[in-house]
Amino acid sequence: MRRPTFRSPTGALALLTALTVLTLLALLPGCSSPQGNQSPQPPKSRAGLFPQPDDRAGTRLGPTDPKRQISLSISMATASDAEINRALAAIEDPKSPEYHHYLTPEEYAQRFGPSAAALATVERSLRAAGFAVTLPLAGGSLLGAQGRVGQAQSLFGVHLSDYRTAGGDLYYAPDAAPRLPADWSGAALNVLGLNNRPTLHPAGIRQMAQGGDQPPPPPRLLSPVELERAYHIAPLHLAGLNGEGQTIALPEIDTFKQHDIDYYDRTYGLNTTPIEVVQVNGGASRAKEVSETTLDIEIIHAIAPRTKIIVYEGPADFNGLANTFNKIVSDNRAKVMSVSLGGCEPAIWEAPDLGPNYFTTLNNIFRQAAAQGMTVFVSSGDDGAYTCHQNDPSDNTVSASLPATNPFVTAVGGTALLVNNDGSYYGEAGWEGPLAGTGGGGGLSVGYFRPDWQTGPGVSNQYSTNNRQVPDVAASADPLTGYRIYDSTDGLCRGEDCWVAIGGTSASSPLWASLIVLANQRAADNGKPTMGFINPALYQIGADATLKDAFHDVTVGGNLYYPATSAWDYATGWGSPDADKLVAALLTLRSSGG
């Protein structure tokens, strides 16, 4: 399929957005579990993610040393979908005695976790094969196993080989789909960790240096003050909402420099709290050219400076991702999570060592988060409607990003934001830059059905199938109108030279997460529970004529394939937030039992 440059009638606007912000200014007007694939079948080869015969994914170096240590995760089966979904419905039903009575991880484990018999069966088999076993964390469904590659090959009927990517990353991967022992039937879904290629992608995009020997930053680059004005956050700050008493979790694959965070905070006079780092599966390997973690933290500090931030650092492979999510949810220390990571959803669906069961694994984790009253935001990606292009430049299939497509997370798309001379909101376009091949992610899932709550004006359209549609909401992501971030990760700058403009949906996700932190603070002040799983409320707001002003409806631009339209669309969801009205709308629904 040829990748289109424009989609009429908004494509011309998108091209001009990519060329110049001034031109855009001139043109802008004043719950389901994984099911069978309902979307068009994706291609049968995803070489950008997994080893293929032609070695486009990496050069094979030879068989993996059978004595090498390996860490695996066994994804255990949980209670039936119907049983868990009934409990979640009761938690969200104002007429139910369980309304907003969120569960602890221990309560969730007792009611819905893997059975003792299933755990015993799998544990016995693993120990007999020579593995050391770690039982699941509270409420979790991942059983850990540590052993040697040779033991894993014998138990799961695969052969592992070592590879080197074009970028120099070393990894191992199996030659076939693993076969679970026969007595695991009904007890376990799959085994993770046989492929440790670092395939996850943060979505931050560095645009330009803004340092000492460069011209001063454009006056409308998004600093804390600009964000406060543009998205109407100022009334919340004036009311004393700053994140005090709240906690947010960041699953990350990059490290960060505390010096950069301190520099940012000093520059803008932000009174922040110490950051805590928790390492998962050995932690993050290294910081990249743009530290995703730095971007996330500084945006949260800009909006909710007193929020406690816990950074969970883990590897950039899919086993590490699942374990990091599982750790955050089982710890249950944060009621908001912001995820700026993702991968090509069709490739994961078809991968021999992941497949549909990996969708179920993530679903189990995020469903537990919802039962515990957590709100999870996930960036929708920065390749427009062509998420798989980030792994394989030749893959121009319309596709979405996992885990943004999961029905228990809020997917956040991207816009190009413009403001008035006083910094107040002027208008937005769906972010798409055809010349750079970038834009806000969005589209249809291949692995999740559309949940019952995903209704409202614009939701059912000419592209719709029975599958989950993303994004749900959006915010500024175009690096041409990006966030002013202090980041010395590349090691090539000092002092004022380290100011950069960064965009991407990696920025819009922590922005939305920060706003829900403020909403949770206000709810706590009023004796109310946390916002919890907010997607049903977001769609209720979008469909309610008296509440929908909580969103800026973005009706121009697109995401390289889908156009932005009135009401909900695949480029921007319901649109970007008017923060003060959004928090008020969410609290109104809480008070009315909606």
N, C-alpha and C positions, 0 to 999 in steps of 0.2 A: 504494500500500500504506500503510495507516495505521500510524503508529509506535506500538507498544504501550508503555504505561507500566510494566507489570509482566509477568513471566513466571513463573507459578506453578511450584514452590512458594516460590521465593526472592524474589519481587518485593516483598513487604511488608517484608522485611528491608532491601532496597535503598532503599526510600523512607525508612525510618527512618534508614538510614545518611546519606542526604542531609540529614536534619533535625537529627540530633544524634549525636555520637560516643558519648554515654553510653547511649543506647538500644541502639546496636550492641553495646556492651560487655555489656549485660544479656542480649542474645539470643545472643551467640556461645557455642558449646559450648567446656568446659574443653579421486638427482639428475636432475633433468629439465630440459629446455629448454622455452621457451614452446611451448604447443600450442594446438589449437583450444579454444574456450570450452566447458568441460564443465559449467559452472554455469548456472542459469537466466539467460536473456538479460537484460542490464541495459537500462534505458530508452535510447531513441535520442537523447535530448537531455540534455546535461550543461552547462547554461548557466552554472553557477558557475565553470567553468574556461575555456571557449573562446567566442569571439564567436558569437552567434546572431542570427537576423533581428530578434528583439524587443529586442536590445541589453541583456538582463539582465546580461550579463557586463561591459559597459562601453559608454560612449557613443563612437560612431565620430566622429572629428574630421576625417577626410579621408585621402587617400592619403599614404603615407609618402614623404618626399623621396627620389627615386631616387639622389641623390648622398650620402645618409647612409651612413656606414661601418657595416658589419655583420660580426660574427664568427660563423662557422658551424663545425660539427663534422660530418664525414662518418663515420658508423659503418660500419667496414669488416667484411666477412665474415672469419671466422677458420676454423681447422681444423674438421673435422666434429665434431658432438656426440659421436659414438661414440668417436672418437679421443681427445678430451679426457677424456671420462668414464672411459675405460679407464685413462688415466694417473692420474687422481684416485683411482680405486679401488685402484690399486697403492700409492699413497702412504698410503692408509688400511688396507691389508691387512697384518697382522702376518706373513704367510707370504711376502710379496713382498720381494725385495732392495731395492725402492724405498721400503719402509715408513718414513714420516716423513723421507724425504730430500726436503725442500722445494726448490722451484725458485727461482732468481733471476728477476727480470723479464727479463733478457737470455736466459736459458735458455728461459723461457716463450715469448718472442717467436720464438726460433729454431724451436721445435717446433710452436707453435700459432698464431702471429700471422698477420696478413694476408700474403699472398704478395707477393713483389717485383713480379710481373707485375700484380697487382691494384692495388697502390699506384701503379705507373707509369701505368696506364691512367687512374685517377682524377686523379692529379696533373696529367697532361698536359691533361686536359679542363678542369680548374679554371684552370690557367695560361692556357690559350687563351681562357677567358672573362674574364680580367683579374684573377683572384684571386692573392694571395700565399698560399703553402702552407707549413704546418708539419707535418712528418712525425710519426707517432705517438710518444708517449713509450715508454720501454722496456717491452716486453710489452703495451702498450696497443693498442687498435683504433680510436682516434679520430684522424682526420686533420683538422688545423685549416685553415681557409681564411678570409682576411680580404679584404674587397672592399667594393663598394657595393651598396646595395639594388637599383638598377637592373640590375646584373649578376646578382644572385641571382634576380630576377624573370624575366629572360630565360632563364637556364640551367635553372630548375626549373619554369617555366610557371605562376607564381603572381603575384598582385598583393597587396602588403602595404598595410595601412591602419593609421593611428594610432588608439588608443583611450585613454579615461580611465575608470578604475574609479570607483565611488561613493566609494571612499576616497581618491581623488586620484592614484592611481598611473597613470603614463603607460606605454604599451607599444605594440608593433606586433604584428600577426598576419596570416597569409595568409588569402586567401578560399577556398582549396581545398587539397587534399592535394598536396604537391610531386610532380612527375614527375622521376625520375632519368633522366639520359641513357641511351640504349639500350645503349651500350657498357659501362655500369657493371653490367650484369646479371651476377650471381654474384660481383661484386667488392665492392659496397657495399650496405648494408641500408637506410639512410635518411639524411636530412640534418636536423640539429638546429640551432636558432638562428633559424629564421624566425618564431618566436613567443617573445617575451621577457617575457611577462606574469609578474610575481612571484606565482606560485600556490602555492608550497610553504608548508607550515604547520609551525612548531615546535609541540610539544605541551605546553609548560609552562603551568600555570594558577595565577595568583596568587590567594590566598584572602583574606588579611587583613593589615593593617599590624600590626607588633609593635614599635613604636618607643617613644620616650621618654615621650610623653604618652598612651600606650596602656597597658593592663594588661600585666604581664610575660608573656613567651611561655609558653604552656601547657607544663608540665614534660615532656610526652611529644612535643612537636614534635621532629622528627628532626634533632638536632645530631650531630656526630661521635660523641660518647659514646653517644647513644641508638641510633644505627645500629650501633655496635660491639656493644652488648648485645642489641638486638632480633634481629639476624641472625647472632649467634654469631661475630662477626668477631674478638672479643677474643683467642681462642687463637692466631689467625694473627699478630696484632700482637705478642703476647707471645713468639712464636717468631721475631720479628725480620723478619717480612714487612711491608714498607712500600712496595713498588714500586721499590726501588732497582735501577737498571740496566735498567728497562723503559720502553717508550714507548707512548703511546696517541695516536691521531689523532682529531680532532673535526672533521667537516665541518659548517660553520656558515654561516648566512645573516645572522647578527647580529654586530655588533661587541661589545666588552665594555670595561669600565673596569678597568684594573689596580688602581686604588685600591680597588675593591670586593673584589677577590680578596685584596689585602693586608690589608684590614680583617678579613675572615673568618679568614684564617690567623692573624693576631695574636690575635684573640678566643679562638681555640681552641688556641693554642700549637703550630701545625703548622709543621714544618720542611719546606718545599717547594722545588721547583726552578723556575728561570725558565721562563716560558711563551714558546714560539716561535709567531709568526704567519706563515703563508704565504698570500699572496693569489692567487686563481685567477680568471681572466676579469675582472680589475678589482676583485675583492674584494667584500665585503659592502657594501651601500648605507648602512645605518644600523642603530642599535640600536632595537629596538621597545620597547613598554611594559614587557615583561618580557624581559630579555636571556636567551635560551636558552643562550648561551655561558657566561654567568655561572653559571647553574644547573649546567651540565655540569661546569665546572671545579671548583666548590666541592664537589660531591658526590665527585668523584674525589679531591680533596685530603682529604676527610673519611676516605676508606677507604684510599687508597694515596698518601700525601702526597709520597713521593719519586719518583713516576712523572714522567718527562718527558712533557709535554703539548705536542703540536703542533696548533695551531688552523689549519685550512684554511678561509679565508673566501672565499665565492663568492656569486654572484647567486642570487636566489630563483626562478629559472626552471629548466625541465627540462634545457636545454642546460648551464646552469651546474652543476646537480646532477651530471650525468653526468661533466662535466669535473673536478669536485672529487673524486668517487670515483676517477676514472681517475688523477688526480694522486697521490692517497694511495697507491693500489696500485702505481703505477709507481715512486714514490719508495721504497717498501718500507722505510721507516724505522721504522714502527710495526707491531707484531704484534697490536695490538688496535685496533679502530675502534668508536666509539659514534656512532650516527646518531639524532638526535631530530627527523627531518624526514619528511614523507610527503604523499601526495595521494590523492585518490579513484581507486582502481584501475580500476573500470569506465570512468571518464571518460578515463583515459589510454589504455586499450585501444581506445576508440572515437575518440579524437582524430585528425583527419585528418593532422596533422603529427607524430604520435607513433605510436600504434597498437601492434600486436603487435611490430613491429620494435624499439620502445623497450624492451620487455620483454627482447628478445634482447640489446640493447645492455647493459643492466644485468646480465644473466646472464653475459655475457662478462667484465665487469669483476669481479663477485664470484666467479666461477669461478677467475679468475686469482688473486684473493686467497686462496682456499682452497689452490691449488697452491703458493702461497708461504708457507703456514703461518700465515695471518692469521685471527683470530677477529673477526667483524663482528656487532655487536648493533644492532638497529633498534627504536625504539619503535613500538608497534602502533597508536597514535592515542588520542585522548581523546573520541571521539564514540560510544563503545560499538561496537555492531555496525552503526553508520550513518555510516561514514567520509565518504561523499559529502555529508552534511549540513553539513559545515564550509564547503563551497564554495557550496552552494545550499540554503538553509534549507527549501525545499519538497521536497527530495529525501530521502525517508524509506526508500529501498531498502536492504535489508540488504547491506552491502558492507564490504570490507577495504581496507587501506592499502598502497600501493606506496611504498618498496621492502621493507616488512616481509614481504610475501608471497614474496619471492624465496627459492628453496630453499637458497641458499648463505649466507644470513644467519640469525641467531638472533633471532626476533621476541619482544619483551618486552611483556607485558601488564601490567595494573594491579590492585592490591588496596587494601583499606582495612585498615590494620595497627593492632592494639592490643597493648599490652604490660602486663606485671605491674607492681606497685609498685616492684620493683627494676630495672625496665627490660628484663627478659628477655621473650622472646616469649610472647604469650598466645594470639593467634589472628588470623585474617584472613578477610575476605570478598571475593569478587569485587567490584571497584569499579564501582558503578553509581549514578548520581544522577538519577532521572527528572525531578525538578523543574528541574534545571539542564541536562538533556539531555547529561550527561557520563558517561563510563565508559571502561574499558579496551577498546581495539580488539581485534577478533578475528572470525574467520569463515573463509570459503572464498575462495580466489583464483579469478579468472576467466581468468588467463593462464598459470598454472603447474600442471603435474600434481603429484600427491602423490609425493614421492620415495620410493625403496625403504626408506630408513631410518626413515620416519615410520610406525612401528608401535608397538604396545604397548597395555596396558589402557586403554580409553576412546577410543582413536584412531578406530577404526571404529565409527560410531554412526548414529543415525537421520538426521543431517544430512549425512553424508559423501557425497561424489561421488568422482571420481577425482582431484580437485584438491588442491593444497597447502592445509593447514589451519594457522591461526595463532590465538594465539601459541604459542611453544614453552615459555616460562617466564614468570614474573611477579615483581613486587615492589611495594612500597608506592607508590601513585600518587594516592590520594584526597587532595585539598588540605585536607580537614578533619583529616587526620592527617598533614599535609605536612612538608616539609623546611624547616628554618630557614635561610634564605639571606639574605646581605647583597647588596642590589641597589639602586643609585641611578639606574638607567637612565632612569626617568621624569623625573628632574630636579626632583622636587617634595619631596625629603627631604634631610635632613642628619644626620650622626652616627647616633645610635641609632635615629632615626626610619626608617632605611632597612632595618631587619630586616623581612622578609616571610616568610609561609608560602607555599610553592609546591609544587604537586603535578603530576600528569600522568605519562604514560609517558615523557615527556622526562626524568623523574627516575629511573625504574626502569631505563632502558637504561644510563646511565653507572654506576649501582650495580652491575649485573651485569658490565659491562665492567671495573670496578675489581677485582672478585673474580677475574676471569680473569687480570688483571695480577698479582695475588698468586700465583695458581696457576703462572703462567709463571715468576715469580721462584723459587718453590720447585723447579720443574722444572729451572731453570738451576742451582740450587744442587746438585741431584742428578745433573747431567750429562745431563739429558733435554731433548728439543726442546720447543718451545712447544706449547700445547694445539691450535693450529690450528683447523680446522673442527670445532667441538665438537658439532654437532647429533646425529650418530650416537651419540656418547657419552652425551648427555643422555637420549636415548630408551632407550639400554641401561640407564642408571641407573634411569630411571623404571619399567622393566619388571623390575628385579632386586630381589627381596625383601630381599637383604642390603645393598643400596646405596640403596634409594629413600628412606631417612630423610634423605638429602642435600637433599630437597625437603620443604617444608611443604605438604602436600596441602590445597588450599583447596576446601571442599565446600559453602560457602554463598555467597549473593550471585549475581552474574552480570555481564553487560555490556549490559543493556537488552534483550537478546533471548535470548542463550544463557545457560543456567544454569551455575554452577560445580558440578561433580560430583566424586565420588571419581575418582582417577587423572587422566588427561589430559582437558581440556575446552577449549572455545573462549573461555572467559572468562579463564582463568589458566594455560593450558598444563599443565605438570606441577606448577606452584605456585611458591612463593618459596624462596629458598635458606637452608639452614643452612650458613653459609659454611665453617666448619671441616670439616664432613662432606662438603661438596661438593668442596672442594679435595682432600681425602683420597680420595674416590671417583674423581675424575679421574686422580689419580696412580696409584691402584690399577689402573685400566684401562690406563694407560700401561705400568706395570710388567708386567702380565699379557699385554700385547699385544692387549687387547680394544678 
